Amino acid sequence: MRDDDRPPICPRCGVTMVPAALSAGDTHDGDWVCLECEELDEDE
C-alpha cells in the first residue's frame, strides 16, 4: 500500500523524486522528476 503523502521513488535509480517545478530542465514528462537521473543524463 502506498502512502499518498510521500513522493514517488524513481524506478530507474531508486532516489526519491521531487516536484517537476524544481527541475532545471524546461520539459517534464509528469508532475515528478528525478534530479539524480536528470544530472546524470546531462553529463553523458
Secondary structure by P-SEA (a helix, b strand, c coil): ccccccccccccccccccccccccccccccccccaaaaaaaaac
